[in-house]
Amino acid sequence: MKKSLFTVVLALAAIGAGWFWWSGREARQAKDELVLYGNVDIRQISLAFDGSGRIADLRAEEGDRIKAGAVIGVLDTRTLELQARQAEAGVEAQRQTLLRLRNGSRPEELAEARAKLASAESNARRAEQELSRTTLLQESRTVSVQDVDLARNSAEVARAKVAELRATLRLAELGPRAEDVAAAEAQLAASQAQLALLRHQIELGTLRAPTDAVVRSRLREPGDMATPQQAVFALALTRPKWMRVYVGEPDLGKIRSGMEAEVFTDSQPHRPVKGTVGYISSVAEFTPKAVQTEELRTRLVYEVRVIVEDDADILRLGQPVTVHLQISPTP
C-alpha cells in the first residue's frame, strides 16, 4: 500500500515537473518569437489596350496563368491596315521622285535637249536669212513693208526659241536645285512618319501580358468597344509574393529588414513558407479591420512586408497568414 502511494506521488511529481518545464519552454519561446498576423497581399494590374477600336479576339479566361509577352487580346485593325498599304504606296512614290531628282537628267534627255536646240538654231539662221533677203527686196520695192515686218517677227521668234532651248539644256546639265532635293527628302520623311504612325497604331491593337500573372477578371468580350481608359483584364501578380502584416509599437524595435520569417496558413499549419522581412513602415496607423489580432483594434501599428518565394504555390492572394519571427536564439 505504501509502495503504491509512493509510486503515485512520484508520478504526480514527474507530471508537475514536466508541466513546469513545458510552461517555461513556452514562455521562453514566446519571449524569443514574435507572432504577426496579416494577409497575402493582392497586387493587381488593370490591363487595357493602348489603342481604341472593336475587340476582335480575347485569348485568356479567368484563372489562366499567362506568361510575359503572351498575346491575350486583339483589336479589329483592318481599316488601319488598308491605310498602311496606301501609305506604303505613297512612300514608294516619294522615294522614286527623290531618286529621280538625285540622279538628274538621263543622257537620252540631254541628247534630246541638244537636238531641239540645234533644230531651233537652224530655224533661227533660216529666219535671219529670210529677213535679210526680204530687206534687200524692199529696197528695190519688190516686196511690201508688211512682208518685211513678218520676216522680222519670224526671226525674233526663232531667236527667242533658241534662247529658251539653250536655257533648258543648261538646266538639264546642271541637274535639280538643292532646294528641290531637300523638299523631296522632307516629303519622303513625312510619308515615312505617317506610315510608321499607322504601323504603331496597328501594334497597339495587340494586347500583351506585361509580366507573368494570373487572370483574375475578364472585363470585356469580343465585339465590345475598347479604349485606353477601359480595362479589359485584371491581372494578379504572383512573383514575388509578399505578406502585409502589422507590428505594435512596443515590438517595432525587435524587427529589422532581412530577418528570416516563417509564414503559416490555417489550411497547412505544419508546412511553413520561408521568407524575409522587407519593407518596414515609418508611419503609424490604426490596425486594419481585416487583420484579426488579440490586441485592441484601436492600437497603433506599423506595416511590415514579408517577402517569400512560394515555389510550391501554397499561398493564395488575400489568404490570412500568421508570420513567426525569431527575434533572438532560443536556448
C-alpha positions in Angstrom: 0.0 0.0 0.0 2.7 2.4 0.9 4.6 1.4 -2.2 1.6 2.2 -4.4 1.1 5.5 -2.7 4.8 6.3 -3.2 4.5 5.4 -6.9 1.5 7.7 -7.3 3.3 10.6 -5.6 6.4 10.1 -7.8 4.2 10.1 -10.9 2.5 13.3 -9.8 5.8 14.9 -9.1 7.1 13.9 -12.6 4.0 15.3 -14.2 4.3 18.6 -12.3 8.0 18.9 -13.2 7.1 18.2 -16.9 4.4 20.8 -16.8 6.7 23.3 -15.2 9.4 22.6 -17.8 6.9 22.9 -20.7 5.4 26.1 -19.3 8.9 27.6 -19.0 9.8 26.4 -22.5 6.6 28.0 -23.9 7.4 31.2 -22.1 10.9 31.2 -23.4 9.7 30.6 -26.9 7.1 33.3 -26.6 9.8 35.6 -25.5 12.1 34.7 -28.4 9.4 34.6 -31.0 7.3 37.4 -32.4 3.9 36.4 -34.0 2.3 38.8 -36.5 -0.9 38.5 -38.4 -1.9 39.7 -41.9 -2.7 38.6 -45.4 -1.0 37.6 -48.7 -1.1 41.0 -50.4 -3.0 41.4 -53.6 -1.1 43.2 -56.3 -3.2 43.7 -59.4 -2.8 45.2 -62.9 -5.7 46.7 -64.7 -4.7 45.9 -68.3 -6.2 47.9 -71.2 -5.5 48.4 -74.9 -3.3 51.4 -75.7 -5.4 52.0 -78.8 -9.2 52.3 -79.5 -11.4 50.0 -81.5 -13.6 47.0 -81.5 -12.3 43.9 -79.8 -11.8 41.1 -82.3 -10.5 38.3 -80.0 -9.6 37.7 -76.4 -7.4 34.7 -75.7 -7.4 34.3 -71.9 -10.0 33.2 -69.4 -10.4 33.9 -65.6 -7.9 31.8 -63.7 -5.5 31.3 -66.6 -1.8 31.6 -65.9 -0.1 33.8 -68.6 3.5 34.5 -69.4 5.1 37.8 -70.0 4.7 38.9 -73.7 1.8 36.5 -74.4 -0.9 37.9 -76.7 -4.2 37.9 -74.8 -6.3 40.3 -76.9 -6.6 41.7 -80.4 -8.5 44.7 -81.8 -10.0 44.9 -85.3 -7.3 46.8 -87.3 -8.4 46.1 -90.9 -9.1 49.8 -91.6 -5.6 50.8 -90.3 -4.0 48.0 -92.3 -5.6 49.3 -95.5 -4.5 52.9 -94.7 -1.0 51.5 -94.0 -0.9 49.9 -97.5 -1.9 53.2 -99.0 0.8 55.0 -97.1 3.4 52.4 -98.3 2.5 53.2 -101.9 2.8 57.0 -101.1 6.2 56.4 -99.6 7.4 54.5 -102.6 6.2 57.2 -104.9 8.1 59.9 -102.9 11.2 57.7 -102.9 11.2 57.4 -106.7 10.7 61.2 -107.0 13.6 61.8 -104.8 15.7 59.3 -106.7 14.9 61.0 -110.0 16.0 64.4 -108.6 19.2 63.0 -107.2 20.1 61.2 -110.4 19.4 64.2 -112.6 18.7 64.1 -116.4 19.4 60.9 -118.3 21.9 61.0 -121.2 19.0 60.5 -123.6 17.2 63.5 -122.2 20.3 65.6 -122.6 20.7 64.4 -126.2 17.1 65.3 -126.9 17.6 68.8 -125.5 20.7 69.3 -127.6 18.9 68.1 -130.7 16.0 70.5 -130.1 18.4 73.3 -129.6 20.3 72.5 -132.8 16.9 72.5 -134.7 16.0 75.8 -133.2 19.3 77.3 -134.1 18.9 76.1 -137.7 15.4 77.7 -137.9 16.8 80.9 -136.4 19.5 81.0 -139.1 17.0 80.4 -141.8 14.7 83.2 -140.4 17.7 85.6 -140.3 18.5 84.8 -143.9 14.8 85.3 -144.9 14.8 88.6 -143.1 18.0 89.8 -145.0 16.5 88.7 -148.3 13.2 90.5 -147.6 15.0 93.6 -146.5 17.0 93.7 -149.8 13.9 93.2 -151.9 12.2 96.1 -150.0 15.0 98.4 -151.2 14.1 97.5 -154.8 10.4 97.8 -153.8 9.8 94.2 -154.8 8.1 93.3 -151.5 5.8 95.2 -149.2 6.6 96.6 -145.8 4.2 94.0 -144.3 6.4 91.2 -145.7 9.5 92.8 -144.1 7.7 93.0 -140.7 6.6 89.4 -140.9 10.1 88.2 -141.6 11.5 90.3 -138.8 8.9 88.8 -136.4 9.7 85.3 -137.5 13.4 85.9 -136.9 12.8 87.3 -133.4 10.6 84.3 -132.5 13.3 81.9 -133.8 16.0 83.7 -131.7 13.7 83.5 -128.6 13.2 79.8 -129.2 16.9 79.3 -129.3 17.4 81.2 -126.1 14.7 79.1 -124.4 16.1 75.8 -125.5 19.6 76.8 -124.6 18.4 77.6 -121.1 16.5 74.3 -120.9 19.7 72.4 -121.9 21.7 74.3 -119.3 19.2 73.4 -116.5 19.3 69.7 -117.7 23.0 69.7 -117.5 23.1 71.4 -114.0 20.5 69.0 -112.6 17.8 69.8 -110.0 18.2 72.6 -107.4 19.3 71.7 -103.9 16.1 73.1 -102.6 14.0 70.8 -104.7 16.0 67.8 -103.5 15.6 68.9 -99.9 11.9 69.4 -100.4 11.6 65.9 -101.8 13.5 64.5 -98.9 11.2 66.2 -96.5 8.1 64.9 -98.2 9.6 61.4 -98.1 10.3 61.7 -94.4 6.7 62.9 -93.8 5.3 60.0 -95.7 7.5 57.5 -93.8 6.5 59.1 -90.4 2.8 58.7 -91.4 3.4 55.1 -92.3 5.3 54.5 -89.0 2.3 56.0 -87.1 -0.2 53.7 -88.8 2.0 50.7 -88.1 2.3 51.7 -84.4 -1.5 52.1 -84.2 -1.8 48.6 -85.6 0.6 47.3 -83.0 -1.5 49.0 -80.3 -4.3 46.7 -81.3 -2.4 43.8 -79.8 -2.7 43.4 -76.0 0.2 41.6 -74.4 0.8 40.5 -70.8 3.4 42.8 -69.2 4.6 40.1 -66.8 3.8 36.6 -65.5 0.4 36.7 -63.9 -2.9 35.1 -63.2 -6.1 36.4 -64.9 -8.4 37.5 -62.0 -11.2 39.0 -64.1 -12.1 39.3 -67.8 -14.0 42.6 -68.0 -14.7 42.8 -71.8 -15.8 40.4 -74.6 -15.2 40.3 -78.3 -17.4 42.8 -80.1 -17.1 45.4 -77.3 -15.5 48.8 -78.0 -12.2 49.2 -76.2 -10.4 52.4 -75.2 -7.3 53.1 -73.2 -9.4 54.1 -70.2 -11.4 50.8 -70.1 -9.6 47.8 -68.5 -10.0 44.5 -70.4 -8.3 42.2 -67.9 -7.5 42.4 -64.2 -4.2 40.5 -63.6 -2.9 39.3 -60.3 0.9 39.3 -59.9 2.2 36.2 -58.2 6.0 36.6 -58.1 7.4 37.6 -55.7 4.6 37.1 -53.2 4.7 39.2 -50.0 2.7 39.3 -46.8 1.3 42.5 -45.3 1.4 42.2 -41.5 1.4 44.7 -38.7 3.5 45.1 -35.6 2.8 47.1 -32.5 5.0 50.0 -31.4 6.5 48.1 -28.4 7.8 45.3 -30.7 8.9 47.7 -33.5 12.5 47.7 -32.3 12.7 43.9 -32.3 12.5 43.6 -36.1 14.7 44.7 -38.9 14.9 44.3 -42.7 16.4 41.0 -43.8 15.2 39.0 -40.8 14.1 35.4 -41.6 10.5 34.6 -41.2 8.1 31.6 -41.3 4.7 32.1 -42.8 1.9 29.7 -41.7 -1.6 29.3 -43.1 -4.7 27.7 -41.5 -5.0 25.2 -44.3 -1.4 23.9 -44.0 -0.3 24.8 -40.4 2.6 22.3 -40.5 4.0 23.4 -43.8 5.5 26.9 -43.3 6.9 29.0 -46.1 10.2 30.7 -45.6 10.5 34.4 -46.1 12.4 37.6 -45.1 11.3 40.9 -43.7 11.4 43.6 -46.4 9.7 46.9 -46.0 9.0 48.4 -42.5 6.8 51.4 -42.5 8.0 54.5 -40.7 4.4 55.8 -40.3 2.0 54.5 -37.7 -1.6 53.7 -38.5 -4.6 52.1 -36.9 -4.9 48.3 -37.2 -6.9 47.5 -40.3 -10.2 45.7 -39.7 -9.2 42.9 -42.0 -6.4 41.9 -39.6 -7.5 39.7 -36.7 -5.2 40.1 -33.7 -5.5 39.6 -30.0 -4.7 43.2 -29.4 -7.2 46.1 -29.3 -8.1 47.3 -32.8 -7.5 50.9 -31.8 -3.9 50.3 -31.1 -1.4 52.0 -33.4 0.7 49.6 -35.5 3.3 49.7 -38.3 3.0 47.9 -41.6 5.6 45.2 -42.3 6.1 43.3 -45.5 7.5 39.8 -45.5 8.7 38.7 -49.0 8.5 34.9 -49.8 9.5 32.7 -52.7 6.5 30.4 -52.9 7.8 27.8 -55.4 5.2 25.2 -54.3 2.4 27.8 -54.8 1.0 27.2 -51.4 -0.1 30.8 -50.7 -3.1 32.4 -52.3 -3.7 36.1 -52.8 -5.7 37.6 -50.0 -5.2 34.5 -47.8 -4.9 35.1 -44.0 -1.5 34.2 -42.7 0.5 34.1 -39.4 4.1 35.2 -39.5 6.6 34.0 -36.9 9.8 35.9 -36.4 12.7 34.6 -34.3 13.9 37.7 -32.5 16.6 36.0 -30.5 18.1 32.5 -30.3 16.0 30.0 -28.4 18.1 28.3 -25.6 
